[in-house]
Amino acid sequence: MARTGRVRCETDLYHVTIRGCGRQIIFEDAVGRNFFLDRLELLAAQERVDVIAYCLMDNHVHIVLFDPEGDLGVFMQRLCCVYARYFNERHDRSGHLFQGRYSSAAVEDGGYLLTVVRYVHDNPVKAGVSGRECYQWSSYRGYVEDRGFVSRGLVYELIGGAVRFVEFSSSEDSWRDLARVMHSDGVGVLEVARTALGGRDPLVIGASPRPERDACIRILSECGLNASEISRITGVSRRVISRVAGQN
């Protein structure tokens, strides 16, 4: 069966993730990471794609892109192919390096864009690898020091300038939006739910008063969780969840 074409987002903003096949490491050292970033910068210029943010982890990469030409597929195919070829030749291996096609999630508005950028820069923090300001392989320091090839203008405009970037990056106000990003990135359902509920354990929802229970169910539904997922982590029946959240 032919693959379904990707739907173009009206804002032309995307959160893209590429992962190593079978969760394998795709960056062995700084040389490989620098090669990837060099090609990312070069291809972005060639394809007229703006890189808003990025973060290179050991076995996956996050990139936030602005693609006004609608050629995201071409850009990502070129980037993945050139790096996979380089990696295989350098490490004397063969076969697929990446796990299927890249994944992309539409970024529908400015507020959500800020949440996505914060999420991307927080990857080494969540993984217990490094603080944002110390991590060499993300665009965070490029924002703080106003340097590098990333396009910072849109983010600066949304938050009121470069001075507020550090404050914005440390903010945890938008739990619901952050949970939406996590869900689109394939993070576990329980972790997404806890984030959406501000750290609260979803298992207590079923025993909560009805108004409180229903409000929590709506929050989880708005983060992208379906009735089966919500039922599994809360113990509330799918029928109740579907009625409250308006899901089929």
Accessible surface in RSA format (square Angstrom, percent):
REM  Atomic radii and reference values for relative SASA: ProtOr
REM  Chains: A
REM  Algorithm: Lee & Richards
REM  Probe-radius: 1.40
REM  Slices: 20
REM RES _ NUM      All-atoms   Total-Side   Main-Chain    Non-polar    All polar
REM                ABS   REL    ABS   REL    ABS   REL    ABS   REL    ABS   REL
RES MET A   1   239.86 124.2 150.76  99.8  89.10 212.1 125.81 107.0 114.05 151.1
RES ALA A   2    94.60  87.0  64.49  99.5  30.12  68.5  75.61 106.5  18.99  50.3
RES ARG A   3   166.19  69.8 136.58  69.6  29.61  70.5  54.06  73.9 112.14  68.0
RES THR A   4   115.76  82.3 101.02 102.4  14.74  35.1  73.54  98.8  42.21  63.8
RES GLY A   5    59.00  72.8   0.00   N/A  59.00  72.8  40.41 110.9  18.60  41.7
RES ARG A   6    95.57  40.1  59.62  30.4  35.95  85.6  43.31  59.2  52.26  31.7
RES VAL A   7   136.50  89.8 113.45 102.7  23.06  55.6 118.44 102.9  18.07  49.0
RES ARG A   8   132.48  55.6 107.92  55.0  24.56  58.5  57.27  78.3  75.21  45.6
RES CYS A   9    13.72  10.4   4.56   5.1   9.16  21.5   8.00  20.3   5.73   6.2
RES GLU A  10   178.11 102.3 141.03 106.7  37.08  88.3  64.49 124.7 113.63  92.8
RES THR A  11    44.64  31.8  29.73  30.1  14.91  35.5  37.95  51.0   6.69  10.1
RES ASP A  12    20.87  14.6  20.87  20.8   0.00   0.0   0.00   0.0  20.87  20.8
RES LEU A  13    11.29   6.3  11.29   8.1   0.00   0.0  11.29   7.9   0.00   0.0
RES TYR A  14    14.81   6.9  14.81   8.4   0.00   0.0   9.89   7.4   4.93   6.1
RES HIS A  15     5.90   3.2   3.67   2.5   2.23   5.7   1.50   1.6   4.39   5.1
RES VAL A  16     0.33   0.2   0.23   0.2   0.10   0.2   0.23   0.2   0.10   0.3
RES THR A  17     5.19   3.7   3.05   3.1   2.14   5.1   0.42   0.6   4.78   7.2
RES ILE A  18     3.97   2.3   1.98   1.5   1.99   4.8   3.97   2.9   0.00   0.0
RES ARG A  19    77.33  32.5  74.24  37.8   3.09   7.4  30.28  41.4  47.05  28.5
RES GLY A  20     0.00   0.0   0.00   N/A   0.00   0.0   0.00   0.0   0.00   0.0
RES CYS A  21    52.15  39.4  47.57  53.1   4.58  10.8   1.15   2.9  51.01  55.0
RES GLY A  22    67.79  83.6   0.00   N/A  67.79  83.6  39.99 109.7  27.80  62.3
RES ARG A  23   194.86  81.8 182.14  92.8  12.72  30.3  57.75  78.9 137.11  83.1
RES GLN A  24    57.43  32.1  47.87  35.0   9.57  22.8  32.72  69.7  24.71  18.7
RES ILE A  25    82.59  47.0  76.38  56.9   6.21  15.0  76.38  55.0   6.21  16.9
RES ILE A  26     0.01   0.0   0.01   0.0   0.00   0.0   0.01   0.0   0.00   0.0
RES PHE A  27     5.26   2.6   0.18   0.1   5.08  13.2   0.18   0.1   5.08  14.5
RES GLU A  28   101.70  58.4  69.06  52.2  32.64  77.7  13.06  25.3  88.64  72.4
RES ASP A  29    53.16  37.2  43.41  43.2   9.75  23.1  35.74  84.1  17.41  17.4
RES ALA A  30    49.72  45.7  43.76  67.5   5.96  13.6  44.28  62.4   5.45  14.4
RES VAL A  31    86.71  57.1  82.46  74.7   4.24  10.2  85.24  74.1   1.46   4.0
RES GLY A  32     1.83   2.3   0.00   N/A   1.83   2.3   1.83   5.0   0.00   0.0
RES ARG A  33    22.48   9.4  22.48  11.5   0.00   0.0   0.55   0.7  21.93  13.3
RES ASN A  34    70.05  48.3  69.72  67.4   0.33   0.8  18.65  44.9  51.40  49.7
RES PHE A  35    35.50  17.8  31.85  19.7   3.65   9.5  34.84  21.1   0.66   1.9
RES PHE A  36     0.21   0.1   0.21   0.1   0.00   0.0   0.21   0.1   0.00   0.0
RES LEU A  37    19.26  10.7  18.67  13.4   0.58   1.5  18.97  13.3   0.29   0.8
RES ASP A  38    78.79  55.2  73.32  73.0   5.47  12.9  13.71  32.3  65.08  64.9
RES ARG A  39    72.82  30.6  72.82  37.1   0.00   0.0   5.26   7.2  67.55  40.9
RES LEU A  40     0.00   0.0   0.00   0.0   0.00   0.0   0.00   0.0   0.00   0.0
RES GLU A  41    82.64  47.4  80.65  61.0   1.99   4.7  18.83  36.4  63.81  52.1
RES LEU A  42    89.70  50.0  85.62  61.3   4.09  10.3  89.56  62.9   0.14   0.4
RES LEU A  43     9.36   5.2   9.36   6.7   0.00   0.0   9.36   6.6   0.00   0.0
RES ALA A  44     7.97   7.3   7.08  10.9   0.88   2.0   7.20  10.1   0.76   2.0
RES ALA A  45    77.60  71.4  49.41  76.2  28.20  64.1  61.60  86.8  16.00  42.4
RES GLN A  46    94.34  52.8  60.90  44.5  33.44  79.6  34.65  73.7  59.70  45.3
RES GLU A  47    28.84  16.6  23.48  17.8   5.36  12.8   3.80   7.3  25.05  20.4
RES ARG A  48   164.05  68.9 152.25  77.6  11.80  28.1  61.00  83.4 103.05  62.5
RES VAL A  49     5.65   3.7   0.00   0.0   5.65  13.6   0.00   0.0   5.65  15.3
RES ASP A  50    58.63  41.1  56.99  56.7   1.64   3.9   3.53   8.3  55.10  55.0
RES VAL A  51     3.07   2.0   0.74   0.7   2.33   5.6   0.74   0.6   2.33   6.3
RES ILE A  52     4.54   2.6   4.54   3.4   0.00   0.0   4.54   3.3   0.00   0.0
RES ALA A  53     0.00   0.0   0.00   0.0   0.00   0.0   0.00   0.0   0.00   0.0
RES TYR A  54    21.32  10.0  21.32  12.1   0.00   0.0   1.07   0.8  20.25  25.0
RES CYS A  55     0.00   0.0   0.00   0.0   0.00   0.0   0.00   0.0   0.00   0.0
RES LEU A  56     0.00   0.0   0.00   0.0   0.00   0.0   0.00   0.0   0.00   0.0
RES MET A  57    13.12   6.8  12.75   8.4   0.38   0.9  13.12  11.2   0.00   0.0
RES ASP A  58    75.55  52.9  72.70  72.4   2.85   6.7  16.62  39.1  58.94  58.8
RES ASN A  59    43.35  29.9  42.53  41.1   0.82   2.0   2.26   5.4  41.09  39.7
RES HIS A  60    27.05  14.8  27.05  18.8   0.00   0.0  22.20  22.9   4.85   5.6
RES VAL A  61     0.00   0.0   0.00   0.0   0.00   0.0   0.00   0.0   0.00   0.0
RES HIS A  62     0.33   0.2   0.33   0.2   0.00   0.0   0.00   0.0   0.33   0.4
RES ILE A  63     0.35   0.2   0.35   0.3   0.00   0.0   0.35   0.3   0.00   0.0
RES VAL A  64     0.00   0.0   0.00   0.0   0.00   0.0   0.00   0.0   0.00   0.0
RES LEU A  65     0.00   0.0   0.00   0.0   0.00   0.0   0.00   0.0   0.00   0.0
RES PHE A  66    60.66  30.3  60.66  37.6   0.00   0.0  60.66  36.8   0.00   0.0
RES ASP A  67     1.65   1.2   1.43   1.4   0.22   0.5   0.00   0.0   1.65   1.6
RES PRO A  68    53.72  39.1  38.48  35.1  15.24  55.4  38.50  31.8  15.21  94.5
RES GLU A  69    78.48  45.1  56.83  43.0  21.65  51.5   6.18  11.9  72.30  59.0
RES GLY A  70    35.02  43.2   0.00   N/A  35.02  43.2   4.49  12.3  30.54  68.4
RES ASP A  71    58.44  40.9  55.50  55.2   2.94   6.9   5.71  13.4  52.73  52.6
RES LEU A  72    13.57   7.6  12.65   9.1   0.92   2.3  12.65   8.9   0.92   2.5
RES GLY A  73    38.16  47.1   0.00   N/A  38.16  47.1  27.48  75.4  10.69  23.9
RES VAL A  74    76.55  50.4  74.72  67.6   1.82   4.4  75.44  65.6   1.10   3.0
RES PHE A  75     0.00   0.0   0.00   0.0   0.00   0.0   0.00   0.0   0.00   0.0
RES MET A  76     0.18   0.1   0.00   0.0   0.18   0.4   0.12   0.1   0.06   0.1
RES GLN A  77   120.87  67.6 113.36  82.8   7.51  17.9  31.58  67.2  89.29  67.7
RES ARG A  78    96.82  40.7  90.48  46.1   6.34  15.1  36.00  49.2  60.83  36.9
RES LEU A  79     0.01   0.0   0.01   0.0   0.00   0.0   0.01   0.0   0.00   0.0
RES CYS A  80    20.33  15.4  19.93  22.2   0.40   0.9  14.24  36.1   6.09   6.6
RES CYS A  81    63.16  47.8  56.62  63.1   6.54  15.4  18.77  47.6  44.38  47.9
RES VAL A  82    34.85  22.9  33.61  30.4   1.24   3.0  33.61  29.2   1.24   3.4
RES TYR A  83     0.91   0.4   0.91   0.5   0.00   0.0   0.16   0.1   0.75   0.9
RES ALA A  84    19.90  18.3  19.86  30.6   0.04   0.1  19.90  28.0   0.00   0.0
RES ARG A  85   135.58  56.9 128.01  65.3   7.57  18.0  54.16  74.0  81.43  49.3
RES TYR A  86    40.53  18.9  35.03  19.9   5.50  14.3  38.71  29.1   1.82   2.2
RES PHE A  87     6.00   3.0   6.00   3.7   0.00   0.0   6.00   3.6   0.00   0.0
RES ASN A  88    23.64  16.3  22.68  21.9   0.96   2.3   8.23  19.8  15.41  14.9
RES GLU A  89   130.93  75.2 102.07  77.2  28.85  68.7  49.06  94.9  81.87  66.8
RES ARG A  90    96.22  40.4  60.62  30.9  35.59  84.7  33.66  46.0  62.56  37.9
RES HIS A  91    63.64  34.8  40.21  27.9  23.44  60.0  27.27  28.1  36.38  42.3
RES ASP A  92   139.71  97.9 114.05 113.5  25.65  60.7  36.04  84.8 103.67 103.4
RES ARG A  93    71.17  29.9  50.19  25.6  20.98  49.9  32.85  44.9  38.32  23.2
RES SER A  94    98.12  82.9  78.99 105.4  19.12  44.1  44.10  93.9  54.02  75.7
RES GLY A  95    53.16  65.6   0.00   N/A  53.16  65.6  38.85 106.6  14.32  32.1
RES HIS A  96   153.88  84.1 140.62  97.7  13.27  33.9  91.56  94.4  62.32  72.5
RES LEU A  97     2.80   1.6   0.00   0.0   2.80   7.0   0.00   0.0   2.80   7.5
RES PHE A  98    21.56  10.8  14.85   9.2   6.71  17.5  14.85   9.0   6.71  19.2
RES GLN A  99    94.34  52.8  81.81  59.8  12.53  29.8  26.66  56.8  67.68  51.3
RES GLY A 100    59.12  72.9   0.00   N/A  59.12  72.9  38.13 104.6  20.99  47.0
RES ARG A 101   103.32  43.4  77.87  39.7  25.44  60.6  34.33  46.9  68.99  41.8
RES TYR A 102    23.88  11.1  16.38   9.3   7.50  19.5  16.63  12.5   7.25   8.9
RES SER A 103    56.10  47.4  51.68  69.0   4.42  10.2  46.33  98.7   9.77  13.7
RES SER A 104    37.06  31.3   7.18   9.6  29.88  68.8   2.19   4.7  34.87  48.8
RES ALA A 105    22.98  21.1  17.40  26.9   5.57  12.7  22.66  31.9   0.31   0.8
RES ALA A 106    40.39  37.1  27.79  42.9  12.60  28.7  27.79  39.1  12.60  33.4
RES VAL A 107     0.42   0.3   0.42   0.4   0.00   0.0   0.42   0.4   0.00   0.0
RES GLU A 108    89.93  51.6  76.04  57.5  13.89  33.1  46.88  90.7  43.05  35.1
RES ASP A 109    75.90  53.2  69.88  69.5   6.02  14.2  38.71  91.1  37.19  37.1
RES GLY A 110    23.90  29.5   0.00   N/A  23.90  29.5  11.20  30.7  12.69  28.4
RES GLY A 111    44.46  54.8   0.00   N/A  44.46  54.8  31.30  85.9  13.16  29.5
RES TYR A 112    11.18   5.2  10.66   6.1   0.52   1.4   3.29   2.5   7.89   9.7
RES LEU A 113     0.18   0.1   0.18   0.1   0.00   0.0   0.18   0.1   0.00   0.0
RES LEU A 114    29.95  16.7  29.95  21.4   0.00   0.0  29.95  21.0   0.00   0.0
RES THR A 115     5.85   4.2   4.87   4.9   0.98   2.3   0.75   1.0   5.09   7.7
RES VAL A 116     1.13   0.7   1.13   1.0   0.00   0.0   1.13   1.0   0.00   0.0
RES VAL A 117     0.07   0.0   0.07   0.1   0.00   0.0   0.07   0.1   0.00   0.0
RES ARG A 118    11.14   4.7  10.39   5.3   0.75   1.8   1.19   1.6   9.95   6.0
RES TYR A 119    15.12   7.1  14.61   8.3   0.51   1.3   8.93   6.7   6.19   7.6
RES VAL A 120     0.00   0.0   0.00   0.0   0.00   0.0   0.00   0.0   0.00   0.0
RES HIS A 121     1.17   0.6   0.88   0.6   0.29   0.7   0.44   0.5   0.73   0.8
RES ASP A 122     4.00   2.8   4.00   4.0   0.00   0.0   1.20   2.8   2.80   2.8
RES ASN A 123    15.91  11.0  13.02  12.6   2.89   7.0   2.10   5.1  13.81  13.3
RES PRO A 124     0.15   0.1   0.15   0.1   0.00   0.0   0.15   0.1   0.00   0.0
RES VAL A 125    62.79  41.3  48.80  44.2  13.99  33.7  50.55  43.9  12.25  33.2
RES LYS A 126   126.88  61.9  91.43  56.1  35.45  84.4  55.11  49.6  71.77  76.4
RES ALA A 127    62.33  57.3  24.75  38.2  37.58  85.5  37.24  52.4  25.09  66.5
RES GLY A 128    69.73  86.0   0.00   N/A  69.73  86.0  35.84  98.3  33.89  75.9
RES VAL A 129    92.12  60.6  60.87  55.1  31.25  75.3  65.76  57.1  26.35  71.5
RES SER A 130    29.92  25.3  13.48  18.0  16.44  37.9  24.87  53.0   5.05   7.1
RES GLY A 131    29.38  36.2   0.00   N/A  29.38  36.2  19.11  52.4  10.28  23.0
RES ARG A 132    43.53  18.3  41.15  21.0   2.38   5.7   1.31   1.8  42.22  25.6
RES GLU A 133   103.89  59.6  95.97  72.6   7.92  18.9  51.33  99.3  52.57  42.9
RES CYS A 134    86.18  65.2  64.19  71.6  21.98  51.7  22.62  57.3  63.56  68.5
RES TYR A 135    17.24   8.0  15.78   9.0   1.46   3.8  13.09   9.8   4.14   5.1
RES GLN A 136   105.54  59.0  90.39  66.1  15.15  36.1  18.10  38.5  87.45  66.3
RES TRP A 137    28.16  11.3  28.16  13.6   0.00   0.0  11.92   6.4  16.25  26.4
RES SER A 138     6.65   5.6   0.98   1.3   5.66  13.0   0.00   0.0   6.65   9.3
RES SER A 139     2.13   1.8   0.09   0.1   2.04   4.7   2.13   4.5   0.00   0.0
RES TYR A 140     7.54   3.5   7.54   4.3   0.00   0.0   0.87   0.7   6.67   8.2
RES ARG A 141    73.41  30.8  73.36  37.4   0.05   0.1  10.51  14.4  62.90  38.1
RES GLY A 142     8.83  10.9   0.00   N/A   8.83  10.9   6.18  17.0   2.65   5.9
RES TYR A 143     0.26   0.1   0.00   0.0   0.26   0.7   0.00   0.0   0.26   0.3
RES VAL A 144    68.31  45.0  41.74  37.8  26.58  64.0  44.37  38.6  23.94  64.9
RES GLU A 145    90.97  52.2  65.12  49.3  25.86  61.6  34.93  67.6  56.04  45.8
RES ASP A 146    85.39  59.8  67.18  66.9  18.21  43.1  18.25  43.0  67.14  67.0
RES ARG A 147   117.79  49.5 111.89  57.0   5.91  14.1  56.48  77.2  61.32  37.2
RES GLY A 148    58.48  72.1   0.00   N/A  58.48  72.1  32.59  89.4  25.88  58.0
RES PHE A 149    58.53  29.3  29.23  18.1  29.31  76.3  39.62  24.0  18.92  54.1
RES VAL A 150    10.27   6.8   3.09   2.8   7.18  17.3   3.09   2.7   7.18  19.5
RES SER A 151    38.63  32.6  30.70  41.0   7.92  18.2  23.33  49.7  15.30  21.4
RES ARG A 152    37.22  15.6  33.07  16.9   4.15   9.9   3.15   4.3  34.07  20.6
RES GLY A 153    49.52  61.1   0.00   N/A  49.52  61.1  39.13 107.4  10.39  23.3
RES LEU A 154    65.05  36.2  57.28  41.0   7.77  19.5  59.34  41.7   5.71  15.4
RES VAL A 155     0.00   0.0   0.00   0.0   0.00   0.0   0.00   0.0   0.00   0.0
RES TYR A 156    32.29  15.1  31.58  18.0   0.71   1.8  31.80  23.9   0.49   0.6
RES GLU A 157   137.51  78.9 109.00  82.5  28.51  67.9  45.85  88.7  91.66  74.8
RES LEU A 158    73.16  40.7  42.89  30.7  30.27  76.1  45.68  32.1  27.48  73.9
RES ILE A 159    10.25   5.8   4.67   3.5   5.59  13.5  10.25   7.4   0.00   0.0
RES GLY A 160    58.33  71.9   0.00   N/A  58.33  71.9  33.12  90.9  25.21  56.5
RES GLY A 161    26.04  32.1   0.00   N/A  26.04  32.1  24.64  67.6   1.40   3.1
RES ALA A 162    42.81  39.4  29.59  45.7  13.22  30.1  29.70  41.8  13.11  34.7
RES VAL A 163   143.96  94.7 120.20 108.8  23.76  57.3 128.47 111.6  15.49  42.0
RES ARG A 164   123.39  51.8 121.94  62.2   1.45   3.5  37.62  51.4  85.77  52.0
RES PHE A 165     0.32   0.2   0.32   0.2   0.00   0.0   0.32   0.2   0.00   0.0
RES VAL A 166    74.17  48.8  74.17  67.2   0.00   0.0  74.17  64.4   0.00   0.0
RES GLU A 167   113.65  65.2 102.59  77.6  11.05  26.3  48.31  93.4  65.34  53.3
RES PHE A 168    23.41  11.7  17.42  10.8   5.99  15.6  23.21  14.1   0.20   0.6
RES SER A 169     0.72   0.6   0.72   1.0   0.00   0.0   0.32   0.7   0.40   0.6
RES SER A 170    62.79  53.1  44.58  59.5  18.21  41.9  31.68  67.5  31.11  43.6
RES SER A 171    32.79  27.7  23.71  31.6   9.08  20.9  27.38  58.3   5.41   7.6
RES GLU A 172    56.27  32.3  47.53  36.0   8.75  20.8  36.96  71.5  19.31  15.8
RES ASP A 173   126.18  88.4 102.40 101.9  23.79  56.2  36.48  85.8  89.71  89.5
RES SER A 174    39.32  33.2  30.46  40.7   8.86  20.4  31.48  67.0   7.83  11.0
RES TRP A 175   102.19  41.0 100.11  48.5   2.08   4.9  80.87  43.1  21.32  34.6
RES ARG A 176   100.86  42.3  98.69  50.3   2.17   5.2  27.15  37.1  73.70  44.7
RES ASP A 177    37.37  26.2  37.35  37.2   0.02   0.0   1.12   2.6  36.25  36.2
RES LEU A 178     3.66   2.0   3.66   2.6   0.00   0.0   3.66   2.6   0.00   0.0
RES ALA A 179     0.00   0.0   0.00   0.0   0.00   0.0   0.00   0.0   0.00   0.0
RES ARG A 180    68.02  28.6  64.92  33.1   3.10   7.4  12.78  17.5  55.24  33.5
RES VAL A 181     0.34   0.2   0.34   0.3   0.00   0.0   0.34   0.3   0.00   0.0
RES MET A 182     8.54   4.4   8.54   5.7   0.00   0.0   6.55   5.6   1.99   2.6
RES HIS A 183    54.10  29.6  45.50  31.6   8.60  22.0  29.44  30.3  24.66  28.7
RES SER A 184    52.60  44.5  19.04  25.4  33.56  77.3  27.98  59.6  24.63  34.5
RES ASP A 185    14.26  10.0   5.00   5.0   9.26  21.9   5.89  13.9   8.38   8.4
RES GLY A 186    65.91  81.3   0.00   N/A  65.91  81.3  35.02  96.1  30.89  69.2
RES VAL A 187    36.22  23.8  23.27  21.1  12.95  31.2  29.86  25.9   6.36  17.3
RES GLY A 188    46.57  57.4   0.00   N/A  46.57  57.4  38.08 104.5   8.49  19.0
RES VAL A 189    24.34  16.0  19.48  17.6   4.86  11.7  19.48  16.9   4.86  13.2
RES LEU A 190    66.98  37.3  64.66  46.3   2.33   5.8  64.66  45.4   2.33   6.3
RES GLU A 191    91.42  52.5  87.96  66.5   3.46   8.2  31.72  61.3  59.70  48.7
RES VAL A 192     0.00   0.0   0.00   0.0   0.00   0.0   0.00   0.0   0.00   0.0
RES ALA A 193     0.00   0.0   0.00   0.0   0.00   0.0   0.00   0.0   0.00   0.0
RES ARG A 194    98.29  41.3  98.20  50.1   0.09   0.2  27.79  38.0  70.50  42.7
RES THR A 195    19.68  14.0  15.82  16.0   3.86   9.2   6.18   8.3  13.50  20.4
RES ALA A 196     7.24   6.7   0.00   0.0   7.24  16.5   0.00   0.0   7.24  19.2
RES LEU A 197    23.77  13.2   3.35   2.4  20.42  51.3   9.43   6.6  14.33  38.6
RES GLY A 198    40.48  49.9   0.00   N/A  40.48  49.9  10.00  27.4  30.47  68.2
RES GLY A 199    58.35  72.0   0.00   N/A  58.35  72.0  31.57  86.6  26.78  60.0
RES ARG A 200    78.26  32.9  68.35  34.8   9.91  23.6  45.83  62.6  32.43  19.7
RES ASP A 201    52.44  36.7  47.06  46.8   5.38  12.7  20.44  48.1  32.01  31.9
RES PRO A 202     0.00   0.0   0.00   0.0   0.00   0.0   0.00   0.0   0.00   0.0
RES LEU A 203   112.86  62.9  94.29  67.5  18.57  46.7  94.29  66.2  18.57  50.0
RES VAL A 204    70.23  46.2  65.69  59.5   4.54  10.9  69.01  60.0   1.22   3.3
RES ILE A 205     0.16   0.1   0.03   0.0   0.14   0.3   0.16   0.1   0.00   0.0
RES GLY A 206    40.01  49.3   0.00   N/A  40.01  49.3  14.92  40.9  25.09  56.2
RES ALA A 207    98.90  90.9  58.64  90.5  40.26  91.6  69.62  98.0  29.29  77.6
RES SER A 208    18.65  15.8   4.03   5.4  14.62  33.7   5.27  11.2  13.39  18.8
RES PRO A 209    89.72  65.4  76.91  70.1  12.81  46.6  89.38  73.8   0.34   2.1
RES ARG A 210   145.54  61.1 137.32  70.0   8.22  19.6  51.04  69.8  94.49  57.3
RES PRO A 211   103.49  75.4  90.21  82.2  13.28  48.3  98.32  81.2   5.17  32.1
RES GLU A 212    69.82  40.1  62.70  47.4   7.12  17.0  32.55  63.0  37.27  30.4
RES ARG A 213    39.17  16.4  39.17  20.0   0.00   0.0   1.89   2.6  37.28  22.6
RES ASP A 214    13.26   9.3  13.26  13.2   0.00   0.0   1.86   4.4  11.41  11.4
RES ALA A 215    45.66  42.0  42.44  65.5   3.22   7.3  44.67  62.9   0.99   2.6
RES CYS A 216     9.75   7.4   9.75  10.9   0.00   0.0   0.00   0.0   9.75  10.5
RES ILE A 217     0.00   0.0   0.00   0.0   0.00   0.0   0.00   0.0   0.00   0.0
RES ARG A 218   110.73  46.5 109.42  55.8   1.31   3.1  38.87  53.1  71.86  43.6
RES ILE A 219    35.83  20.4  35.81  26.7   0.02   0.1  35.81  25.8   0.02   0.1
RES LEU A 220     0.00   0.0   0.00   0.0   0.00   0.0   0.00   0.0   0.00   0.0
RES SER A 221    22.96  19.4  12.97  17.3   9.99  23.0   2.05   4.4  20.91  29.3
RES GLU A 222    96.09  55.2  73.61  55.7  22.48  53.5  44.91  86.9  51.18  41.8
RES CYS A 223     3.56   2.7   0.00   0.0   3.56   8.4   0.66   1.7   2.90   3.1
RES GLY A 224    41.92  51.7   0.00   N/A  41.92  51.7  27.37  75.1  14.55  32.6
RES LEU A 225     1.61   0.9   0.00   0.0   1.61   4.0   0.00   0.0   1.61   4.3
RES ASN A 226    76.09  52.5  74.01  71.5   2.08   5.0  33.05  79.5  43.04  41.6
RES ALA A 227     5.25   4.8   4.06   6.3   1.19   2.7   4.06   5.7   1.19   3.2
RES SER A 228    46.98  39.7  41.67  55.6   5.32  12.2  28.87  61.5  18.11  25.4
RES GLU A 229    34.74  19.9  34.74  26.3   0.00   0.0   6.66  12.9  28.08  22.9
RES ILE A 230     0.00   0.0   0.00   0.0   0.00   0.0   0.00   0.0   0.00   0.0
RES SER A 231    23.99  20.3  20.64  27.5   3.36   7.7   2.45   5.2  21.55  30.2
RES ARG A 232   158.75  66.7 126.31  64.4  32.44  77.2  76.37 104.4  82.38  49.9
RES ILE A 233    14.06   8.0  11.10   8.3   2.96   7.1  14.06  10.1   0.00   0.0
RES THR A 234     6.29   4.5   0.00   0.0   6.29  15.0   0.08   0.1   6.21   9.4
RES GLY A 235    69.19  85.3   0.00   N/A  69.19  85.3  36.21  99.4  32.98  73.9
RES VAL A 236    10.96   7.2   5.82   5.3   5.14  12.4  10.89   9.5   0.07   0.2
RES SER A 237    58.53  49.5  45.72  61.0  12.81  29.5  49.91 106.3   8.63  12.1
RES ARG A 238   141.87  59.6 137.96  70.3   3.91   9.3  41.23  56.4 100.64  61.0
RES ARG A 239   211.87  89.0 200.28 102.1  11.59  27.6  77.60 106.1 134.26  81.4
RES VAL A 240    36.72  24.2  36.26  32.8   0.46   1.1  36.72  31.9   0.00   0.0
RES ILE A 241     0.00   0.0   0.00   0.0   0.00   0.0   0.00   0.0   0.00   0.0
RES SER A 242    26.75  22.6  23.94  31.9   2.81   6.5  16.36  34.8  10.39  14.6
RES ARG A 243   135.93  57.1 106.93  54.5  29.00  69.0  79.85 109.1  56.08  34.0
RES VAL A 244    16.26  10.7   0.60   0.5  15.67  37.8   4.10   3.6  12.17  33.0
RES ALA A 245    27.32  25.1   0.00   0.0  27.32  62.1   3.90   5.5  23.42  62.0
RES GLY A 246    65.49  80.8   0.00   N/A  65.49  80.8  34.72  95.3  30.77  68.9
RES GLN A 247    45.14  25.2  30.73  22.5  14.41  34.3  27.17  57.8  17.97  13.6
RES ASN A 248   186.20 128.4 127.14 122.9  59.06 142.2  65.25 157.0 120.95 116.9
END  Absolute sums over single chains surface
CHAIN  1 A    12388.0       9339.5       3048.6       6257.1       6131.0
END  Absolute sums over all chains
TOTAL         12388.0       9339.5       3048.6       6257.1       6131.0
